[in-house]
Amino acid sequence: MTLEHVALVVAAVAAWFFLFRYGKTSSAEAHRLVAAGARLVDVRTPGEFSGGHLPGAVNVPLDQLEGRIGELKKESTPVVVYCASGMRSGQARRMLLRLGIAAVHDLGGINRW
C-alpha cells in the first residue's frame, strides 16, 4: 500500500466521521431526552416508517418538514430527529434550527438508538 493509498483511506474515514457522527447526539443522551419528554421525530419516508420505527416516534418526512413545522413548534419541548443513516436527520436538524426550534438533537441513524 502506498502512502497515497493510506492518505486516501484516512481521508475517507475522516469524511465518514464528519458526515455521519460529528454533531450527533449519543444514544444515552437521546434516551434521556425522550424520557424527559422530548419529541422523537422520524424523518424517513412513510414507507420506511411503516417498516419499523422507534417507539413513540412521529413520522415527519424530511420533504414535509418545513410544511409541518407548526406541529413541532406547538410545544416548546426539545426534538430528537433520526433517519436511516444520519444524512437526512442532519439536514432536518439544520432546517429546524433555521425555522426557529432551538432545542434540536440529531441522533443520526435509527440503529444508534
N, C-alpha and C positions, 0 to 999 in steps of 0.2 A: 504494500500500500504506500503510495507516495504521499508526500507532505500535502500536496494539493487535495488528495482524496480525504485525508484526515481533516483538513480545514473545511472541506465541503460537509463532512459528517457533523463536525462541531457546529457549523452554521445551521444545518438542518435541525439539529437538536435544540439549539437556542431559539430558532424560529418557532418550532413546535411549542416550546415552553411559553414564549411570549404570546403566541396566538391562542393557546388552549389553557394555560394555567395562570398566567400573570393576571393579578387583579381578581382572581376568583375567590369566592367565599369558601371556607373549608366546610366539609361535611358536618363536623361537630357544630360549627357556628350556625350553619343553615338549620340544623335540627333545633338548636337553642332558639333561634329567631322564630321559627314556626311554632314551637311550643309556647313562646311568649305572645303569640298572636299575629305574627307576620303573615301576609298573604302569599301563598305559594302559587306561582303562575308558570304554566307550561306554555312556551311559545312555539311549540311544534304544530304541525298541521292537525286538523281534526282526525284524519286517518291514523296518524301516529299516536295521537292521544287515546283514541279508542282501542288501539292495540296494547295499551298498558300505560299507566301513569302513576305518579306518586300519590299516596293517599291524601285527600283534602285539596289537591291541586285543582285550579280552574284553568280551562284552556282558552287562551287569548293568542291565536296565531300571530306571528311577527307581522305579517302583512295586514293584519287588522288592528294592531296595537294602537296606532295613532287615532283611529276612528273610535276606539273603545276606551280611550283614556279616562273618560268620565267615570267608568266603573271602578277604576283604580284610584282615582282622586277623591272619591266619595269618603273614603276613610283615610285618616292620617296615619295609618299603620304602615310599617315597613313592608317592602315587597321583595320576595326572593324569586328570581327567574331561573328557569332551566330549559334545556332543549335536548337534542340527541348528542351533540358533540361539544358544545360550548361556543360555537360560532354565532348562532342566532341569539343565544342568551346574552352574549357580549354586545351585539347590536341592540338588543332590547334594552339593556341597561343604559347604554348611551342615549337611546331615544327617550326613555322615561326620565332620565336626568334632565335632558333638554326640554321636556314637556312639563317640568316642574315638580316631579316626585323626587324628593330629596333623599329618602332612605331606600335605595335600591341595591340589592345584593345579588351578585351573579354566581350561582352555584356551578354553572357550566353544564356538562353533560349529565343526563339522568343517572348514569352509572356511578356518579360521585356521591349520591345520596347515602 
